């Protein structure tokens, strides 16, 4: 397993040791992550879950992404309860926050459907690690603190409940490693564990969330929550290097873009790295694919979990809350997303879509099965519009058989940045330890080695000959664990 922090892998390890399969462990890790990474992800988020079933059946992606809210509301309500802020985070970002920036969250419905179809452990057992983490408190991780340093006042300072959780008595941001307890969060999790996702979508939690929305000009209504359904779709598949890969299908964009880049790359590098000709092919493939199907930039505040087991099951989950609205609904302990406020995803504004429409996404949780021996893998990454390019590069390097998981994940990366509204509209970004060839016909930008800009890939794999293995990205904090008989090893 690979997850954003040690609490998440510990929770997944516990559920696996108690008889859970890869899907149960991934769900447990996702729940712990949503509890313990404030500002990055939360329970009121959107998610995609891609599963390779243990029986070798067709892989499925469960779409739990966010929807446009406002069912039953007059159009003039749109835009109320919001304001714009600018932060230097992510190289400079303007975002919209406040109650009116909250989209209809789908993660809990997606996790519930994945568990119903593919899980083995009891639903309450999957929630137990997250409940204990919420009740006892969790440390502020490095990645979370890095984000909060930019936005703790802008996003979280205006809301009294948010401010109280993340700041000390003098109003300063709590240091990294400080223990945080979010009031009422453990009780909310306990309620969902007992009643299922209905507690959030039609029960007491839904009433608390939507009452607070109505009081502060938010768009999210009881009708929006009650109508939400996670959508299972056949995963988008691609044969590459002896593997059948399965990723997030349309209407999401990231999976199709990653698959198209891989398909255009052809044979993987034989030397375990890219020579000059291969780098040109890699850059050209990215440029061709991203120009044809733009992978719009979006919030890098995303988390990914990859888990496989030795029975041949694989599960990849990617979750996002946007940049967070700043709203911590009183009485619930649940932070709400600001996905309506990701201006780069909705350049024409949310008015261009109707209530109930799914929003665009680049997220691409991916699984794979090797025909020759039944080996399985799970992989994914945060990273905005760098998601498809990061995944394509790691998969091409690893599936060639020339690089093991960790070297393939750590290998320096390149990303063709295409944004029509910027000057220049096309730029080739690369890490300093990757030497690009001449003649790329586009300006380049050198970034430090292991730059967080290029994502944070987490991958897990099992094969009959090699056993279980996992790798996390040195570009972001994260923990991997390989467990059996209740033991785990973490990096």
C-alpha positions in Angstrom: 0.0 0.0 0.0 1.0 3.6 -0.6 -0.8 6.5 1.1 -0.1 10.2 2.1 0.8 9.5 5.7 1.7 6.9 8.3 -1.7 7.0 10.0 -3.3 6.1 6.7 -1.1 3.1 6.1 -1.4 2.0 9.7 -5.2 2.1 9.4 -5.0 0.1 6.1 -2.6 -2.4 7.7 -4.9 -2.9 10.6 -7.9 -3.6 8.4 -5.9 -6.0 6.2 -4.7 -7.8 9.3 -8.3 -8.3 10.5 -9.2 -10.0 7.2 -9.9 -7.1 4.9 -8.9 -7.2 1.2 -7.2 -4.6 -0.9 -10.4 -2.6 -1.3 -11.2 -2.6 2.4 -7.6 -1.4 3.2 -7.8 1.3 0.5 -11.1 2.6 1.9 -9.7 2.7 5.4 -6.6 4.6 4.2 -8.8 7.0 2.3 -10.9 7.7 5.4 -7.9 8.3 7.6 -6.4 10.6 5.0 -9.6 12.7 4.8 -9.5 13.0 8.6 -5.8 13.8 8.9 -4.9 16.1 6.0 -7.0 19.2 6.8 -7.0 21.7 3.9 -5.9 19.1 1.4 -8.8 16.6 1.5 -11.9 16.0 3.7 -15.0 13.9 4.0 -17.0 16.4 2.0 -14.9 15.9 -1.2 -15.1 14.2 -4.5 -13.3 10.9 -5.4 -12.8 8.3 -8.0 -12.3 4.6 -7.0 -10.8 2.2 -9.6 -10.9 -1.5 -8.8 -9.4 -4.6 -10.4 -11.7 -7.3 -9.0 -10.0 -10.3 -7.3 -11.8 -12.7 -9.7 -10.1 -11.2 -12.7 -13.3 -9.6 -13.9 -13.5 -6.4 -15.8 -12.1 -3.3 -13.9 -14.5 -0.6 -12.8 -14.1 3.0 -11.9 -16.7 4.4 -9.4 -17.3 8.0 -10.1 -17.9 9.9 -6.9 -16.9 13.3 -8.2 -18.6 16.6 -7.3 -21.7 18.0 -8.9 -23.0 21.5 -9.4 -25.4 22.3 -6.5 -28.5 24.5 -6.4 -31.4 22.1 -7.0 -34.6 24.1 -6.5 -32.9 27.4 -6.0 -33.4 30.5 -8.1 -30.5 31.3 -10.5 -29.8 34.6 -8.7 -28.5 32.7 -5.7 -25.4 31.6 -7.7 -22.4 33.6 -6.7 -23.7 34.6 -3.3 -21.7 33.7 -0.2 -18.4 33.8 -2.0 -15.3 35.9 -2.5 -12.0 35.6 -4.3 -8.6 35.4 -2.8 -5.1 35.2 -4.2 -2.3 33.1 -2.8 1.3 32.3 -3.9 0.6 28.6 -3.4 1.1 26.5 -6.5 3.0 29.3 -8.2 0.2 31.8 -7.7 -3.5 30.9 -7.6 -6.8 32.9 -7.5 -9.6 30.9 -5.9 -13.1 31.4 -4.7 -14.1 30.4 -1.2 -17.0 30.6 1.2 -20.3 28.8 1.6 -21.2 29.5 -2.0 -18.1 27.7 -3.4 -19.2 24.3 -2.1 -20.1 21.6 -4.7 -22.1 18.5 -4.0 -19.6 16.0 -2.5 -19.6 12.4 -3.6 -16.8 10.6 -1.9 -18.8 8.9 0.8 -21.3 7.5 -1.7 -18.4 6.2 -3.9 -16.6 4.6 -1.0 -19.9 2.9 0.1 -20.6 1.5 -3.3 -17.0 0.2 -3.6 -17.4 -1.5 -0.3 -20.8 -3.0 -1.1 -19.5 -4.4 -4.4 -15.9 -5.4 -3.5 -15.3 -5.2 0.2 -14.9 -8.0 2.6 -14.5 -6.5 6.1 -17.6 -5.0 7.9 -18.3 -1.3 7.1 -17.8 -0.3 10.7 -14.4 -2.0 10.8 -13.3 0.0 7.8 -14.2 3.2 9.7 -12.6 2.3 13.0 -9.0 3.6 12.3 -10.4 7.0 11.1 -12.7 7.3 14.1 -9.8 6.6 16.5 -7.6 9.0 14.7 -10.3 11.7 14.9 -11.0 11.1 18.6 -7.4 11.0 19.8 -6.1 13.6 17.5 -3.6 13.5 14.6 -0.4 15.4 13.8 -0.3 18.1 11.2 1.8 16.6 8.4 4.4 18.2 6.3 2.4 18.5 3.1 -0.6 19.9 5.0 1.5 22.4 6.8 3.2 23.5 3.6 -0.3 24.4 2.2 -1.6 25.9 5.4 1.4 28.3 5.6 0.1 30.0 2.5 -3.7 30.0 3.3 -4.3 29.5 7.0 -5.6 33.1 7.4 -7.0 33.6 3.9 -9.0 30.3 3.7 -9.3 29.2 7.3 -9.0 32.5 9.3 -12.4 33.9 8.4 -14.4 31.0 9.8 -14.4 30.8 13.6 -14.5 27.0 13.8 -11.8 26.5 11.2 -9.6 29.2 12.8 -9.9 27.6 16.3 -8.8 24.2 15.1 -5.7 25.2 13.2 -4.4 28.1 15.3 -2.9 28.6 18.8 -4.1 30.9 21.5 -2.2 33.8 20.0 -3.7 33.3 16.5 -0.7 31.7 15.0 -0.7 28.6 12.8 0.1 25.5 14.8 3.5 24.1 14.0 4.0 21.0 11.8 3.6 17.9 14.0 1.2 19.5 16.4 -1.7 17.3 17.5 -5.1 18.4 16.2 -8.5 17.3 17.4 -11.4 18.5 15.3 -14.5 18.8 17.6 -17.5 16.5 16.6 -15.5 14.8 13.7 -15.2 11.5 15.5 -19.0 11.5 16.3 -19.8 12.2 12.7 -17.6 9.3 11.5 -19.3 7.1 14.1 -22.7 8.0 12.8 -21.7 7.2 9.2 -20.1 3.9 10.3 -23.4 3.0 12.0 -25.9 4.3 9.5 -24.0 4.2 6.2 -23.5 7.2 3.9 -27.2 8.1 4.3 -26.2 9.8 7.5 -24.4 12.4 5.4 -26.8 12.5 2.5 -30.3 12.3 4.0 -29.7 12.2 7.8 -28.7 14.4 10.7 -25.4 15.5 9.1 -27.2 16.5 5.9 -29.5 18.7 7.9 -26.7 20.4 9.8 -24.7 21.0 6.6 -27.6 22.4 4.5 -29.0 24.5 7.4 -25.7 26.2 7.6 -25.6 26.6 3.9 -29.0 28.3 3.8 -28.0 30.7 6.6 -24.9 31.8 4.7 -26.0 31.9 1.1 -24.6 28.6 0.1 -25.9 26.7 -2.9 -25.8 23.1 -1.5 -29.4 21.9 -0.6 -31.0 18.8 0.9 -32.3 18.0 -2.5 -28.8 18.0 -3.9 -27.5 15.6 -1.3 -30.5 13.3 -1.4 -30.3 13.0 -5.2 -26.5 12.2 -5.3 -25.6 8.8 -6.7 -22.1 7.4 -7.3 -21.8 6.1 -10.9 -19.9 2.9 -11.7 -18.4 2.9 -15.2 -16.3 0.3 -17.1 -12.7 1.5 -16.7 -10.9 2.8 -19.8 -8.4 0.1 -20.7 -5.1 0.0 -22.6 -2.7 -2.8 -23.3 0.9 -1.8 -22.7 4.0 -3.8 -22.0 2.1 -7.0 -21.4 -0.3 -5.3 -18.9 -3.9 -4.5 -19.3 -4.1 -1.1 -17.6 -7.5 0.3 -16.5 -8.0 4.0 -15.6 -10.7 6.7 -15.1 -12.9 6.9 -18.2 -14.6 10.0 -19.6 -16.2 12.3 -18.7 -13.1 12.8 -16.5 -10.1 13.8 -18.6 -7.0 12.6 -16.8 -7.2 8.9 -17.5 -7.8 9.3 -21.2 -4.9 11.7 -21.5 -2.5 9.3 -19.6 -3.6 6.4 -21.8 -3.1 8.4 -25.0 0.4 9.5 -24.0 1.4 5.9 -23.2 -0.1 4.7 -26.5 1.9 7.3 -28.4 5.2 6.5 -26.6 5.5 3.1 -28.2 8.3 0.9 -26.8 9.6 1.9 -23.4 13.2 3.0 -22.9 15.4 -0.1 -22.9 18.1 1.5 -20.8 15.8 2.3 -17.9 16.0 6.0 -18.8 15.2 8.3 -21.7 17.7 9.0 -24.4 17.5 12.2 -26.6 15.2 10.6 -29.2 12.9 9.1 -26.6 12.7 12.5 -24.8 11.7 14.2 -28.0 9.0 11.5 -28.5 7.9 11.9 -24.9 7.6 15.7 -25.2 5.8 15.4 -28.6 3.4 12.8 -27.2 2.5 15.1 -24.3 2.1 18.1 -26.5 -0.1 16.3 -29.0 -2.4 14.8 -26.4 -2.7 17.8 -24.1 -3.3 20.1 -27.1 -6.1 17.9 -28.4 -7.7 17.2 -25.0 -6.6 19.9 -22.6 -6.1 18.6 -19.1 -7.2 21.7 -17.4 -5.1 22.7 -14.3 -6.9 22.1 -11.0 -6.2 22.1 -7.3 -3.0 20.3 -6.4 -4.6 19.7 -3.0 -5.4 16.1 -3.8 -4.6 12.8 -2.1 -4.1 9.3 -3.6 -4.1 5.8 -2.1 -2.9 2.6 -3.9 -3.4 -0.9 -2.4 -3.0 -4.4 -3.8 -3.2 -7.8 -2.2 -1.7 -11.2 -2.9 -5.1 -12.6 -4.0 -4.9 -10.4 -7.1 -7.1 -7.5 -6.1 -6.1 -3.9 -6.7 -7.7 -0.6 -5.7 -6.7 3.0 -6.5 -8.5 6.0 -4.9 -7.9 9.7 -5.7 -9.7 12.3 -3.6 -9.9 16.1 -3.8 -11.6 18.9 -1.8 -10.3 21.6 -4.1 -8.5 24.2 -2.0 -11.2 24.0 0.8 -13.9 26.5 1.2 -12.8 27.3 4.7 -16.2 26.2 6.0 -16.1 23.7 9.0 -19.8 23.0 9.4 -20.7 23.6 13.1 -21.6 20.4 14.9 -20.1 18.0 12.3 -16.3 18.6 12.3 -16.4 18.2 8.5 -14.6 20.7 6.3 -16.4 21.4 3.0 -14.8 21.6 -0.5 -14.6 24.7 -2.7 -14.7 22.9 -6.0 -17.1 25.6 -7.5 -14.2 28.0 -6.7 -11.5 26.2 -8.8 -11.6 28.9 -11.4 -9.2 27.1 -13.7 -11.6 24.2 -14.0 -14.6 26.4 -14.7 -13.2 29.3 -16.8 -16.8 30.3 -17.7 -17.9 30.0 -14.1 -20.4 27.6 -12.5 -23.3 29.3 -14.3 -22.1 27.5 -17.5 -23.3 24.2 -15.9 -26.6 23.2 -14.5 -27.4 21.8 -11.0 -26.6 18.1 -11.1 -23.9 18.3 -13.7 -20.6 16.6 -12.9 -17.6 19.0 -12.9 -14.4 18.3 -15.0 -11.5 16.4 -13.4 -8.0 15.3 -14.2 -7.8 12.6 -11.6 -6.8 9.2 -12.9 -6.6 6.3 -10.3 -5.3 3.4 -12.3 -5.0 -0.4 -11.8 -3.5 -3.1 -14.0 -3.2 -6.8 -14.5 -0.5 -8.7 -16.3 -1.8 -11.5 -18.5 1.3 -13.7 -18.2 1.1 -14.3 -14.5 -1.9 -12.5 -13.0 0.3 -9.7 -11.4 -1.6 -6.6 -10.3 -0.8 -3.0 -9.6 -2.5 0.2 -8.4 -1.1 3.6 -9.1 -2.2 7.3 -9.1 -1.1 10.8 -8.1 -2.2 14.2 -7.1 -0.7 17.0 -9.2 -3.4 19.0 -11.2 -2.7 18.9 -15.0 0.6 17.0 -14.3 -1.4 13.9 -13.3 -1.6 12.3 -16.8 2.0 13.1 -17.6 3.4 11.8 -14.3 1.5 8.6 -14.6 2.5 7.9 -18.2 6.2 8.4 -17.4 6.3 6.2 -14.3 4.3 3.4 -16.1 6.4 3.5 -19.2 9.6 3.3 -17.2 8.4 0.5 -14.9 6.4 -1.6 -17.3 9.5 -1.9 -19.5 10.9 -4.2 -16.8 14.1 -2.1 -16.7 13.3 0.0 -13.6 11.8 -1.3 -10.3 8.9 0.6 -8.7 11.0 3.1 -6.6 13.5 4.1 -9.3 10.7 4.5 -11.8 8.7 6.8 -9.4 11.8 8.8 -8.5 13.1 9.2 -12.1 13.2 12.9 -13.1 10.1 14.1 -15.1 9.1 16.5 -17.8 5.7 18.1 -18.4 4.4 20.0 -21.4 2.4 22.9 -20.0 -0.4 24.1 -22.3 -2.5 27.0 -21.2 -4.2 29.2 -23.8 -4.5 32.1 -21.4 -0.7 32.3 -20.6 2.3 33.7 -22.4 3.8 31.5 -23.7 0.9 29.2 -24.2 3.2 26.1 -24.5 6.2 25.5 -22.2 8.3 22.5 -21.4 8.8 22.2 -17.7 11.5 19.7 -16.4 13.4 18.8 -13.3 17.0 20.0 -13.1 18.4 16.4 -13.2 16.7 15.7 -16.6 18.7 17.1 -19.5 16.4 17.9 -22.4 17.6 17.7 -26.0 17.8 20.7 -28.2 15.2 21.5 -30.8 12.0 21.1 -28.9 10.4 24.2 -30.5 9.1 25.5 -27.2 10.6 27.5 -24.3 11.7 25.4 -21.3 11.6 26.0 -17.5 14.0 24.2 -15.2 12.7 23.3 -11.8 14.5 21.8 -8.8 14.9 18.1 -8.6 12.1 16.3 -6.8 9.8 19.3 -7.3 6.3 18.9 -5.8 5.0 20.4 -9.0 5.5 17.1 -10.8 3.0 15.2 -8.6 3.3 12.6 -5.9 2.9 9.1 -7.4 2.0 6.2 -5.1 2.1 2.7 -6.5 1.6 -0.8 -5.1 2.2 -4.1 -6.9 1.9 -7.8 -6.4 3.3 -10.6 -8.6 3.6 -14.3 -8.0 7.4 -14.2 -8.4 8.2 -10.9 -6.8 5.6 -10.8 -4.0 4.3 -7.5 -2.6 6.0 -4.1 -3.2 5.1 -0.4 -2.9 6.8 2.9 -3.7 6.0 6.5 -2.7 7.2 9.7 -4.4 10.1 11.6 -3.0 8.4 14.8 -4.3 5.8 14.6 -1.6 5.5 13.2 1.9 4.0 9.7 2.0 4.3 6.3 3.5 4.4 2.8 1.9 3.8 -0.4 3.8 4.0 -4.1 2.9 2.1 -6.2 5.4 1.4 -9.8 6.2 0.5 -11.4 9.6 0.0 -8.0 11.1 3.5 -6.8 10.3 4.4 -3.7 8.3 7.4 -2.0 6.9 7.2 1.7 6.1 9.5 4.2 4.3 
